[in-house]
Amino acid sequence: MARRSERRRIVKRVASKKSPGRRATVALAPAAARILDAFSARAKRGGLRSVMMGELATALGMSASTLYGYFASKEQLVAAMVDGWCAELATHDVLTENERAPIGERFKAWGDAWSVRIVEYSPAFFGDLARDYPEQSARLQRDLAERRAKGAALLRPHLKAGLIPEAAFALLDLIYTHAHDPRVGDEAGVARRDVVRTALAIWGEGALKKS
């Protein structure tokens, strides 16, 4: 419920750029959310370049002019999509950073959630984002970097004695950035999510103290 409310808040803010007033913004929000959901699903699956605004409008049963009435450009949709992901990550922080739970359990909960989220995106999505929307790509990377730093600070006191923290977290960063590559799963003959979860489990078992 919290994620849905946050997404609607984002959609209302984006849609309001084209709306004449507050009442119209509220009325547009459900349709704008439907557009954003459809755009996100296609972009995640085939990359941002695979989504044609005219085809998206047709699939949604509306004219291109109607679609552009909610989102003035494709970049505005990309920005809303990045907003939504950052909001989801922030919500997940709240759910996992429970100091009363053992660190191993917290890390596993985070890893399970991350493995589900990251494999929703094709490599083409991140490539298109970096090439065509560098500002949005940089914003997403900054948010992810901040969360990695926050996670490292949380995990650092729980590292096993004798480990070099910088090396341990460099390896964890490699998992973040490469384990979800489909080629890794294809070579191993397993699903992308299972590769990510296995890599994170190995890191957690090897790097973290037993609770």
N, CA, C and O of each residue as an XYZ file, in Angstrom:
844
protein
N       0.807     -1.193      0.000
C       0.000      0.000      0.000
C       0.850      1.258      0.000
O       0.517      2.237     -0.667
N       1.969      1.234      0.760
C       2.852      2.392      0.825
C       3.478      2.660     -0.542
O       3.587      3.813     -0.958
N       3.894      1.590     -1.248
C       4.503      1.761     -2.562
C       3.497      2.361     -3.528
O       3.846      3.246     -4.310
N       2.238      1.889     -3.488
C       1.226      2.388     -4.397
C       0.952      3.861     -4.144
O       0.805      4.637     -5.088
N       0.881      4.250     -2.879
C       0.648      5.650     -2.546
C       1.803      6.521     -3.019
O       1.593      7.618     -3.536
N       3.039      6.020     -2.835
C       4.209      6.784     -3.269
C       4.214      6.924     -4.780
O       4.520      7.997     -5.300
N       3.881      5.863     -5.487
C       3.877      5.933     -6.941
C       2.834      6.933     -7.419
O       3.100      7.710     -8.336
N       1.648      6.923     -6.807
C       0.622      7.880     -7.211
C       1.058      9.312     -6.925
O       0.741     10.220     -7.694
N       1.777      9.520     -5.836
C       2.278     10.864     -5.533
C       3.233     11.330     -6.615
O       3.177     12.480     -7.052
N       4.124     10.421     -7.052
C       5.076     10.751     -8.112
C       4.350     11.045     -9.410
O       4.659     12.016    -10.102
N       3.383     10.198     -9.734
C       2.645     10.390    -10.979
C       1.919     11.722    -10.972
O       1.916     12.434    -11.976
N       1.299     12.067     -9.839
C       0.603     13.345     -9.754
C       1.557     14.506     -9.950
O       1.212     15.494    -10.598
N       2.771     14.391     -9.387
C       3.736     15.484     -9.521
C       4.171     15.627    -10.965
O       4.268     16.743    -11.477
N       4.436     14.501    -11.632
C       4.856     14.576    -13.034
C       3.735     15.079    -13.914
O       3.943     15.957    -14.752
N       2.543     14.528    -13.729
C       1.410     14.917    -14.561
C       1.045     16.376    -14.361
O       0.541     17.019    -15.282
N       1.292     16.908    -13.173
C       0.905     18.288    -12.877
C       1.637     19.293    -13.749
O       1.201     20.438    -13.865
N       2.752     18.886    -14.369
C       3.481     19.800    -15.238
C       2.651     20.176    -16.456
O       2.876     21.226    -17.056
N       1.690     19.328    -16.829
C       0.856     19.609    -17.981
C      -0.579     19.908    -17.587
O      -1.406     20.153    -18.465
N      -0.905     19.898    -16.309
C      -2.284     20.048    -15.875
C      -2.583     21.496    -15.535
O      -1.721     22.193    -14.999
N      -3.803     21.967    -15.840
C      -4.137     23.358    -15.562
C      -4.376     23.646    -14.105
O      -4.292     24.805    -13.699
N      -4.672     22.641    -13.291
C      -4.956     22.924    -11.893
C      -4.953     21.673    -11.054
O      -4.813     20.567    -11.576
N      -5.105     21.840     -9.759
C      -5.025     20.714     -8.840
C      -6.100     19.686     -9.102
O      -5.829     18.486     -9.064
N      -7.319     20.132     -9.369
C      -8.408     19.179     -9.588
C      -8.133     18.308    -10.810
O      -8.374     17.101    -10.774
N      -7.626     18.911    -11.904
C      -7.317     18.144    -13.108
C      -6.194     17.149    -12.847
O      -6.211     16.039    -13.379
N      -5.206     17.547    -12.020
C      -4.099     16.658    -11.708
C      -4.578     15.394    -11.024
O      -4.144     14.296    -11.370
N      -5.467     15.539    -10.057
C      -6.001     14.380     -9.347
C      -6.764     13.482    -10.298
O      -6.654     12.258    -10.220
N      -7.553     14.087    -11.216
C      -8.340     13.301    -12.153
C      -7.447     12.548    -13.130
O      -7.803     11.455    -13.570
N      -6.279     13.120    -13.482
C      -5.382     12.499    -14.449
C      -4.555     11.370    -13.842
O      -4.053     10.515    -14.572
N      -4.409     11.354    -12.553
C      -3.466     10.426    -11.925
C      -3.701      8.953    -12.287
O      -2.731      8.272    -12.621
N      -4.926      8.424    -12.241
C      -5.099      6.999    -12.573
C      -4.662      6.652    -13.996
O      -4.019      5.626    -14.215
N      -5.008      7.506    -14.962
C      -4.602      7.250    -16.340
C      -3.091      7.388    -16.487
O      -2.455      6.608    -17.196
N      -2.517      8.389    -15.811
C      -1.064      8.564    -15.868
C      -0.349      7.356    -15.281
O       0.681      6.929    -15.803
N      -0.887      6.804    -14.197
C      -0.294      5.604    -13.592
C      -0.364      4.426    -14.547
O       0.562      3.617    -14.609
N      -1.461      4.325    -15.296
C      -1.600      3.237    -16.267
C      -0.574      3.384    -17.390
O       0.013      2.396    -17.834
N      -0.362      4.611    -17.843
C       0.643      4.871    -18.877
C       2.029      4.507    -18.362
O       2.804      3.835    -19.043
N       2.327      4.960    -17.150
C       3.645      4.699    -16.574
C       3.882      3.202    -16.383
O       4.976      2.707    -16.652
N       2.867      2.487    -15.922
C       2.999      1.037    -15.739
C       3.281      0.336    -17.069
O       4.154     -0.528    -17.149
N       2.535      0.714    -18.108
C       2.711      0.084    -19.415
C       4.079      0.432    -20.001
O       4.761     -0.432    -20.553
N       4.473      1.687    -19.881
C       5.784      2.114    -20.371
C       6.899      1.364    -19.641
O       7.831      0.866    -20.272
N       6.801      1.284    -18.315
C       7.822      0.626    -17.509
C       7.963     -0.843    -17.883
O       9.076     -1.351    -18.015
N       6.842     -1.522    -18.052
C       6.879     -2.946    -18.385
C       7.604     -3.182    -19.713
O       8.416     -4.100    -19.831
N       7.303     -2.348    -20.704
C       7.946     -2.506    -22.009
C       9.430     -2.136    -21.946
O      10.273     -2.821    -22.525
N       9.736     -1.054    -21.241
C      11.124     -0.595    -21.160
C      11.995     -1.590    -20.406
O      13.134     -1.840    -20.801
N      11.478     -2.150    -19.340
C      12.235     -3.145    -18.584
C      12.548     -4.366    -19.444
O      13.646     -4.921    -19.385
N      11.569     -4.771    -20.239
C      11.703     -6.008    -21.007
C      12.617     -5.832    -22.223
O      13.472     -6.679    -22.479
N      12.443     -4.752    -22.964
C      13.167     -4.607    -24.221
C      14.096     -3.422    -24.316
O      14.735     -3.216    -25.348
N      14.185     -2.635    -23.253
C      15.001     -1.432    -23.297
C      14.164     -0.213    -23.630
O      13.058     -0.339    -24.156
N      14.682      0.957    -23.328
C      13.933      2.197    -23.545
C      13.734      2.493    -25.027
O      12.698      3.029    -25.420
N      14.715      2.149    -25.846
C      14.597      2.428    -27.275
C      13.519      1.587    -27.942
O      13.034      1.937    -29.018
N      13.144      0.488    -27.314
C      12.132     -0.384    -27.914
C      10.722      0.180    -27.761
O       9.794     -0.291    -28.419
N      10.556      1.170    -26.911
C       9.228      1.729    -26.645
C       8.981      2.928    -27.550
O       9.665      3.946    -27.444
N       7.998      2.802    -28.444
C       7.578      3.897    -29.309
C       6.310      4.512    -28.736
O       5.339      3.807    -28.458
N       6.323      5.802    -28.564
C       5.213      6.464    -27.888
C       3.892      6.242    -28.624
O       2.857      6.037    -27.989
N       3.921      6.282    -29.953
C       2.689      6.055    -30.706
C       2.143      4.661    -30.497
O       0.938      4.478    -30.319
N       3.032      3.670    -30.519
C       2.608      2.286    -30.299
C       2.095      2.095    -28.878
O       1.139      1.355    -28.647
N       2.739      2.767    -27.926
C       2.291      2.684    -26.531
C       0.886      3.244    -26.394
O       0.038      2.651    -25.727
N       0.638      4.387    -27.024
C      -0.692      4.995    -26.967
C      -1.741      4.064    -27.564
O      -2.821      3.891    -26.998
N      -1.418      3.463    -28.716
C      -2.358      2.544    -29.352
C      -2.660      1.350    -28.461
O      -3.813      0.939    -28.332
N      -1.622      0.795    -27.846
C      -1.809     -0.361    -26.962
C      -2.686     -0.009    -25.765
O      -3.391     -0.865    -25.231
N      -2.639      1.250    -25.348
C      -3.435      1.698    -24.204
C      -4.828      2.178    -24.626
O      -5.639      2.552    -23.779
N      -5.103      2.167    -25.936
C      -6.412      2.582    -26.415
C      -6.633      4.079    -26.356
O      -7.748      4.540    -26.113
N      -5.565      4.842    -26.579
C      -5.687      6.300    -26.562
C      -4.875      6.882    -27.702
O      -4.032      6.199    -28.283
N      -5.122      8.126    -28.017
C      -4.358      8.797    -29.062
C      -3.016      9.252    -28.512
O      -2.837      9.367    -27.299
N      -2.070      9.511    -29.419
C      -0.770     10.005    -28.996
C      -0.909     11.351    -28.300
O      -0.209     11.622    -27.325
N      -1.809     12.197    -28.795
C      -1.998     13.517    -28.171
C      -2.526     13.386    -26.754
O      -2.178     14.183    -25.883
N      -3.369     12.381    -26.516
C      -3.868     12.163    -25.158
C      -2.731     11.732    -24.244
O      -2.613     12.207    -23.114
N      -1.892     10.823    -24.747
C      -0.752     10.368    -23.950
C       0.168     11.540    -23.614
O       0.615     11.685    -22.476
N       0.444     12.370    -24.616
C       1.335     13.506    -24.382
C       0.688     14.553    -23.476
O       1.378     15.418    -22.937
N      -0.612     14.480    -23.310
C      -1.266     15.367    -22.359
C      -0.918     15.024    -20.922
O      -0.960     15.883    -20.042
N      -0.574     13.756    -20.685
C      -0.167     13.323    -19.353
C       1.341     13.425    -19.167
O       1.817     13.886    -18.129
N       2.085     12.994    -20.173
C       3.547     13.054    -20.133
C       4.008     13.738    -21.414
O       3.823     13.208    -22.510
N       4.601     14.899    -21.273
C       4.922     15.732    -22.430
C       6.014     15.138    -23.313
O       6.154     15.534    -24.470
N       6.783     14.200    -22.787
C       7.880     13.617    -23.555
C       8.219     12.243    -23.003
O       7.808     11.876    -21.902
N       8.962     11.508    -23.776
C       9.438     10.208    -23.325
C      10.371     10.378    -22.129
O      10.370      9.557    -21.211
N      11.164     11.446    -22.146
C      12.085     11.679    -21.038
C      11.327     11.892    -19.731
O      11.803     11.499    -18.667
N      10.149     12.512    -19.807
C       9.353     12.697    -18.598
C       8.897     11.355    -18.033
O       8.829     11.176    -16.817
N       8.589     10.422    -18.918
C       8.234      9.070    -18.471
C       9.441      8.373    -17.855
O       9.316      7.697    -16.833
N      10.597      8.534    -18.468
C      11.813      7.926    -17.922
C      12.097      8.492    -16.535
O      12.455      7.747    -15.622
N      11.940      9.810    -16.369
C      12.181     10.438    -15.068
C      11.222      9.891    -14.017
O      11.618      9.637    -12.880
N       9.952      9.710    -14.403
C       8.975      9.155    -13.465
C       9.307      7.714    -13.107
O       9.103      7.282    -11.973
N       9.820      6.978    -14.082
C      10.212      5.593    -13.840
C      11.377      5.533    -12.853
O      11.378      4.705    -11.941
N      12.366      6.407    -13.033
C      13.499      6.458    -12.113
C      13.027      6.903    -10.729
O      13.482      6.367     -9.719
N      12.125      7.873    -10.675
C      11.549      8.303     -9.393
C      10.944      7.120     -8.650
O      11.143      6.948     -7.447
N      10.197      6.306     -9.401
C       9.530      5.172     -8.771
C      10.504      4.159     -8.211
O      10.288      3.627     -7.122
N      11.578      3.882     -8.942
C      12.560      2.918     -8.459
C      13.261      3.444     -7.219
O      13.457      2.705     -6.254
N      13.641      4.716     -7.236
C      14.306      5.297     -6.064
C      13.378      5.257     -4.854
O      13.826      5.004     -3.735
N      12.094      5.506     -5.073
C      11.129      5.461     -3.973
C      10.999      4.048     -3.419
O      10.888      3.865     -2.206
N      11.013      3.044     -4.303
C      10.946      1.655     -3.848
C      12.166      1.289     -3.022
O      12.047      0.610     -2.002
N      13.340      1.735     -3.456
C      14.560      1.452     -2.710
C      14.515      2.090     -1.336
O      14.946      1.487     -0.353
N      13.991      3.314     -1.258
C      13.892      3.995      0.033
C      12.928      3.265      0.959
O      13.184      3.142      2.157
N      11.826      2.783      0.406
C      10.869      2.031      1.210
C      11.498      0.748      1.720
O      11.273      0.349      2.863
N      12.283      0.104      0.874
C      12.914     -1.158      1.279
C      13.928     -0.924      2.395
O      14.095     -1.784      3.259
N      14.607      0.219      2.394
C      15.522      0.542      3.488
C      14.804      0.479      4.825
O      15.308     -0.082      5.798
N      13.624      1.064      4.849
C      12.855      1.103      6.090
C      12.503     -0.303      6.560
O      12.486     -0.575      7.761
N      12.223     -1.190      5.619
C      11.808     -2.546      5.966
C      12.953     -3.411      6.467
O      12.731     -4.300      7.289
N      14.160     -3.177      6.000
C      15.258     -4.085      6.326
C      16.167     -3.593      7.437
O      16.836     -4.405      8.076
N      16.214     -2.315      7.687
C      17.159     -1.813      8.674
C      16.552     -1.876     10.083
O      16.332     -0.853     10.732
N      16.298     -3.068     10.518
C      15.771     -3.332     11.853
C      16.925     -3.823     12.719
O      17.372     -4.961     12.580
N      17.395     -2.980     13.594
C      18.599     -3.300     14.372
C      18.408     -4.499     15.291
O      19.391     -5.085     15.744
N      17.187     -4.869     15.569
C      16.961     -6.011     16.466
C      17.139     -7.339     15.750
O      17.359     -8.364     16.395
N      17.048     -7.334     14.427
C      17.201     -8.581     13.665
C      18.680     -8.870     13.438
O      19.454     -7.930     13.252
N      19.103    -10.128     13.445
C      20.499    -10.478     13.152
C      20.918     -9.943     11.796
O      20.113     -9.905     10.866
N      22.164     -9.533     11.678
C      22.630     -8.919     10.438
C      22.529     -9.876      9.260
O      22.254     -9.449      8.139
N      22.748    -11.173      9.502
C      22.639    -12.145      8.420
C      21.234    -12.200      7.855
O      21.050    -12.296      6.641
N      20.245    -12.138      8.728
C      18.854    -12.164      8.274
C      18.516    -10.901      7.503
O      17.815    -10.954      6.493
N      19.011     -9.770      7.974
C      18.742     -8.505      7.299
C      19.383     -8.473      5.913
O      18.787     -8.000      4.945
N      20.613     -8.987      5.843
C      21.299     -9.015      4.554
C      20.591     -9.953      3.589
O      20.462     -9.641      2.405
N      20.131    -11.097      4.081
C      19.424    -12.046      3.219
C      18.111    -11.446      2.727
O      17.761    -11.589      1.556
N      17.378    -10.770      3.627
C      16.112    -10.153      3.217
C      16.359     -9.117      2.120
O      15.624     -9.050      1.135
N      17.410     -8.310      2.308
C      17.745     -7.324      1.296
C      18.130     -8.015     -0.018
O      17.685     -7.612     -1.092
N      18.959     -9.056      0.078
C      19.408     -9.761     -1.116
C      18.267    -10.399     -1.878
O      18.247    -10.356     -3.108
N      17.321    -10.990     -1.176
C      16.174    -11.612     -1.829
C      15.355    -10.565     -2.587
O      14.936    -10.790     -3.723
N      15.136     -9.423     -1.941
C      14.358     -8.362     -2.577
C      15.102     -7.784     -3.782
O      14.497     -7.525     -4.823
N      16.411     -7.584     -3.639
C      17.200     -7.046     -4.742
C      17.214     -7.997     -5.926
O      17.124     -7.560     -7.074
N      17.327     -9.307     -5.657
C      17.382    -10.282     -6.743
C      16.086    -10.288     -7.540
O      16.106    -10.526     -8.748
N      14.978    -10.033     -6.892
C      13.694     -9.964     -7.594
C      13.626     -8.696     -8.432
O      13.190     -8.728     -9.582
N      14.059     -7.576     -7.851
C      13.930     -6.289     -8.522
C      14.861     -6.164     -9.728
O      14.436     -5.735    -10.800
N      16.128     -6.537     -9.553
C      17.113     -6.256    -10.597
C      16.874     -7.071    -11.860
O      17.140     -6.589    -12.962
N      16.377     -8.297    -11.721
C      16.196     -9.123    -12.917
C      14.965     -8.713    -13.722
O      14.731     -9.245    -14.807
N      14.182     -7.780    -13.206
C      13.076     -7.254    -13.993
C      13.586     -6.397    -15.154
O      12.867     -6.173    -16.127
N      14.823     -5.923    -15.047
C      15.378     -5.013    -16.040
C      16.340     -5.757    -16.965
O      17.232     -6.472    -16.507
N      16.149     -5.582    -18.263
C      17.069     -6.168    -19.227
C      18.330     -5.309    -19.292
O      18.282     -4.119    -18.980
N      19.461     -5.901    -19.694
C      20.670     -5.095    -19.878
C      20.456     -3.942    -20.848
O      21.079     -2.889    -20.709
N      19.572     -4.136    -21.836
C      19.293     -3.073    -22.807
C      18.740     -1.832    -22.128
O      19.008     -0.714    -22.567
N      17.971     -2.016    -21.063
C      17.399     -0.863    -20.365
C      18.507      0.046    -19.842
O      18.480      1.256    -20.066
N      19.479     -0.536    -19.148
C      20.539      0.279    -18.557
C      21.427      0.903    -19.630
O      21.909      2.023    -19.465
N      21.643      0.177    -20.730
C      22.426      0.732    -21.827
C      21.729      1.919    -22.461
O      22.353      2.948    -22.718
N      20.434      1.779    -22.713
C      19.660      2.872    -23.302
C      19.584      4.072    -22.359
O      19.664      5.222    -22.789
N      19.431      3.784    -21.076
C      19.345      4.868    -20.102
C      20.630      5.690    -20.099
O      20.583      6.920    -20.077
N      21.770      5.017    -20.120
C      23.062      5.718    -20.097
C      23.300      6.498    -21.382
O      23.821      7.612    -21.340
N      22.926      5.930    -22.522
C      23.186      6.581    -23.810
C      22.234      7.745    -24.077
O      22.657      8.820    -24.502
N      20.957      7.521    -23.826
C      19.945      8.483    -24.262
C      19.473      9.448    -23.173
O      18.997     10.543    -23.469
N      19.608      9.037    -21.925
C      19.126      9.869    -20.822
C      20.201      9.943    -19.737
O      19.991      9.464    -18.623
N      21.339     10.534    -20.055
C      22.467     10.532    -19.112
C      22.147     11.206    -17.780
O      22.671     10.805    -16.741
N      21.296     12.218    -17.805
C      20.953     12.887    -16.544
C      20.185     11.946    -15.622
O      20.458     11.881    -14.424
N      19.229     11.222    -16.184
C      18.455     10.284    -15.378
C      19.315      9.096    -14.945
O      19.181      8.592    -13.830
N      20.197      8.660    -15.840
C      21.108      7.565    -15.495
C      22.005      7.968    -14.340
O      22.212      7.193    -13.406
N      22.543      9.191    -14.403
C      23.421      9.671    -13.333
C      22.659      9.789    -12.020
O      23.201      9.492    -10.956
N      21.412     10.220    -12.094
C      20.591     10.349    -10.877
C      20.356      8.986    -10.237
O      20.449      8.835     -9.019
N      20.050      7.998    -11.074
C      19.849      6.654    -10.551
C      21.139      6.102     -9.964
O      21.124      5.501     -8.889
N      22.252      6.299    -10.657
C      23.526      5.794    -10.158
C      23.927      6.459     -8.848
O      24.495      5.815     -7.967
N      23.627      7.766     -8.720
C      23.920      8.446     -7.456
C      23.099      7.855     -6.322
O      23.606      7.647     -5.220
N      21.835      7.588     -6.596
C      20.975      7.018     -5.562
C      21.465      5.626     -5.166
O      21.515      5.293     -3.982
N      21.822      4.824     -6.153
C      22.321      3.478     -5.860
C      23.643      3.533     -5.097
O      23.873      2.744     -4.180
N      24.513      4.475     -5.486
C      25.807      4.610     -4.802
C      25.606      5.010     -3.338
O      26.295      4.512     -2.448
N      24.651      5.920     -3.104
C      24.372      6.329     -1.728
C      23.869      5.157     -0.904
O      24.218      5.018      0.268
N      23.057      4.322     -1.513
C      22.499      3.184     -0.783
C      23.548      2.091     -0.571
O      23.529      1.396      0.444
N      24.458      1.944     -1.530
C      25.555      0.995     -1.326
C      26.459      1.463     -0.184
O      26.906      0.657      0.633
N      26.723      2.767     -0.135
C      27.555      3.309      0.939
C      26.864      3.140      2.288
O      27.500      2.822      3.293
N      25.560      3.357      2.291
C      24.788      3.190      3.523
C      24.811      1.726      3.970
O      24.960      1.428      5.155
N      24.658      0.814      2.992
C      24.703     -0.601      3.314
C      26.072     -1.035      3.807
O      26.177     -1.849      4.724
N      27.131     -0.487      3.194
C      28.489     -0.836      3.619
C      28.735     -0.385      5.054
O      29.352     -1.106      5.838
N      28.251      0.815      5.396
C      28.414      1.312      6.765
C      27.665      0.419      7.752
O      28.118      0.205      8.877
N      26.534     -0.089      7.328
C      25.740     -0.976      8.185
C      26.433     -2.331      8.371
O      26.406     -2.906      9.460
N      27.055     -2.835      7.297
C      27.665     -4.158      7.334
C      29.078     -4.163      7.911
O      29.518     -5.171      8.465
N      29.779     -3.060      7.786
C      31.199     -3.018      8.158
C      31.474     -3.556      9.567
O      32.406     -4.346      9.722
N      30.716     -3.173     10.602
C      31.017     -3.683     11.950
C      30.819     -5.192     12.091
O      31.285     -5.798     13.055
N      30.127     -5.790     11.126
C      29.805     -7.217     11.216
C      30.698     -8.079     10.339
O      30.475     -9.285     10.235
N      31.712     -7.482      9.702
C      32.622     -8.279      8.885
C      33.493     -9.176      9.760
O      33.841     -8.815     10.884
N      33.836    -10.331      9.239
C      34.689    -11.253      9.977
C      36.079    -10.651     10.168
O      36.576     -9.907      9.322
N      36.688    -10.990     11.296
C      38.036    -10.497     11.589
C      39.009    -10.982     10.524
O      38.923    -12.111     10.041
N      39.933    -10.104     10.174
C      40.954    -10.467      9.205
C      40.626    -10.092      7.777
O      41.506    -10.100      6.916
N      39.370     -9.764      7.511
C      39.005     -9.360      6.152
C      39.365     -7.892      5.924
O      39.322     -7.083      6.850
N      39.712     -7.567      4.710
C      39.963     -6.175      4.335
C      38.637     -5.593      3.857
O      38.137     -5.997      2.807
N      38.062     -4.665      4.594
C      36.730     -4.150      4.242
C      36.631     -3.652      2.809
O      35.661     -3.953      2.114
N      37.631     -2.888      2.356
C      37.569     -2.335      1.010
C      37.485     -3.441     -0.047
O      36.755     -3.317     -1.030
N      38.235     -4.517      0.165
C      38.198     -5.637     -0.777
C      36.851     -6.352     -0.717
O      36.293     -6.726     -1.748
N      36.335     -6.537      0.492
C      35.047     -7.214      0.652
C      33.939     -6.448     -0.052
O      33.110     -7.043     -0.740
N      33.919     -5.130      0.117
C      32.850     -4.337     -0.489
C      33.053     -4.153     -1.989
O      32.085     -3.972     -2.727
N      34.304     -4.196     -2.446
C      34.550     -4.171     -3.886
C      33.970     -5.418     -4.541
O      33.401     -5.343     -5.631
N      34.113     -6.569     -3.877
C      33.528     -7.801     -4.393
C      32.001     -7.739     -4.380
O      31.344     -8.226     -5.300
N      31.451     -7.141     -3.340
C      29.996     -7.002     -3.270
C      29.494     -6.094     -4.392
O      28.438     -6.349     -4.971
N      30.242     -5.042     -4.697
C      29.867     -4.160     -5.804
C      29.869     -4.906     -7.133
O      29.027     -4.649     -7.994
N      30.815     -5.832     -7.303
C      30.846     -6.630     -8.525
C      29.587     -7.485     -8.660
O      29.064     -7.677     -9.758
N      29.116     -7.989     -7.530
C      27.869     -8.754     -7.553
C      26.712     -7.854     -7.951
O      25.880     -8.231     -8.777
N      26.657     -6.652     -7.359
C      25.596     -5.704     -7.708
C      25.532     -5.447     -9.211
O      24.456     -5.415     -9.808
N      26.711     -5.267     -9.806
C      26.762     -4.776    -11.182
C      26.823     -5.863    -12.249
O      26.491     -5.601    -13.405
N      27.244     -7.087    -11.886
C      27.460     -8.101    -12.918
C      26.676     -9.400    -12.738
O      26.433    -10.096    -13.724
N      26.279     -9.744    -11.538
C      25.650    -11.054    -11.329
C      24.328    -11.200    -12.071
O      23.916    -12.316    -12.388
N      23.653    -10.071    -12.352
C      22.357    -10.156    -13.023
C      22.480    -10.187    -14.547
O      21.467    -10.249    -15.245
N      23.700    -10.145    -15.068
C      23.910    -10.225    -16.511
C      23.380    -11.571    -17.017
O      23.792    -12.613    -16.507
N      22.481    -11.577    -18.001
C      21.908    -12.851    -18.483
C      22.948    -13.854    -18.945
O      22.718    -15.061    -18.870
N      24.101    -13.369    -19.426
C      25.122    -14.289    -19.913
C      25.663    -15.177    -18.803
O      26.034    -16.326    -19.041
N      25.704    -14.637    -17.589
C      26.189    -15.438    -16.455
C      25.232    -16.587    -16.191
O      25.654    -17.732    -16.026
N      23.948    -16.280    -16.151
C      22.959    -17.323    -15.934
C      22.914    -18.330    -17.064
O      22.753    -19.528    -16.831
N      23.057    -17.836    -18.312
C      23.025    -18.734    -19.464
C      24.175    -19.731    -19.406
O      23.994    -20.920    -19.669
N      25.366    -19.233    -19.057
C      26.523    -20.124    -18.976
C      26.365    -21.153    -17.871
O      26.828    -22.287    -17.997
N      25.706    -20.754    -16.785
C      25.517    -21.681    -15.664
C      24.267    -22.530    -15.826
O      24.086    -23.522    -15.120
N      23.410    -22.139    -16.754
C      22.174    -22.878    -16.972
C      21.145    -22.671    -15.883
O      20.348    -23.565    -15.599
N      21.156    -21.481    -15.259
C      20.194    -21.182    -14.193
C      19.589    -19.803    -14.428
O      20.083    -19.022    -15.241
N      18.523    -19.523    -13.709
C      17.838    -18.240    -13.844
C      18.690    -17.099    -13.289
O      19.497    -17.299    -12.381
N      18.501    -15.895    -13.848
C      19.258    -14.728    -13.392
C      19.072    -14.499    -11.896
O      20.038    -14.218    -11.187
N      17.836    -14.618    -11.413
C      17.574    -14.364     -9.999
C      18.367    -15.323     -9.124
O      18.896    -14.925     -8.087
N      18.454    -16.594     -9.539
C      19.180    -17.572     -8.738
C      20.680    -17.273     -8.702
O      21.347    -17.532     -7.701
N      21.205    -16.727     -9.806
C      22.614    -16.343     -9.812
C      22.860    -15.238     -8.789
O      23.806    -15.304     -8.004
N      21.991    -14.215     -8.807
C      22.155    -13.092     -7.876
C      22.032    -13.560     -6.434
O      22.858    -13.205     -5.593
N      21.009    -14.353     -6.144
C      20.797    -14.823     -4.772
C      21.948    -15.698     -4.299
O      22.376    -15.597     -3.149
N      22.456    -16.563     -5.190
C      23.563    -17.433     -4.811
C      24.829    -16.626     -4.540
O      25.539    -16.881     -3.568
N      25.105    -15.651     -5.404
C      26.303    -14.826     -5.218
C      26.228    -14.044     -3.917
O      27.216    -13.959     -3.187
N      25.081    -13.481     -3.624
C      24.922    -12.725     -2.378
C      25.014    -13.650     -1.165
O      25.581    -13.268     -0.141
N      24.462    -14.862     -1.269
C      24.530    -15.814     -0.155
C      25.978    -16.218      0.126
O      26.388    -16.323      1.282
N      26.741    -16.441     -0.936
C      28.152    -16.793     -0.753
C      28.905    -15.649     -0.094
O      29.713    -15.867      0.809
N      28.638    -14.423     -0.549
C      29.312    -13.265      0.055
C      28.945    -13.143      1.535
O      29.815    -12.940      2.383
N      27.647    -13.268      1.838
C      27.204    -13.138      3.221
C      27.811    -14.191      4.139
O      28.235    -13.882      5.252
N      27.850    -15.437      3.667
C      28.406    -16.522      4.464
C      29.901    -16.324      4.692
O      30.417    -16.614      5.771
N      30.588    -15.831      3.672
C      32.033    -15.694      3.784
C      32.490    -14.430      4.483
O      33.565    -14.406      5.081
N      31.681    -13.374      4.415
C      32.131    -12.076      4.909
C      31.573    -11.697      6.281
O      32.228    -10.971      7.029
N      30.386    -12.170      6.620
C      29.734    -11.700      7.843
C      29.922    -12.656      9.014
O      29.931    -13.876      8.852
N      30.069    -12.080     10.175
C      30.168    -12.881     11.400
C      28.851    -13.610     11.628
O      27.792    -13.143     11.208
N      28.922    -14.729     12.281
C      27.723    -15.437     12.668
C      27.030    -14.685     13.790
O      27.673    -14.245     14.743
N      25.730    -14.541     13.675
C      24.985    -13.809     14.710
C      24.859    -14.653     15.977
O      24.264    -14.207     16.959
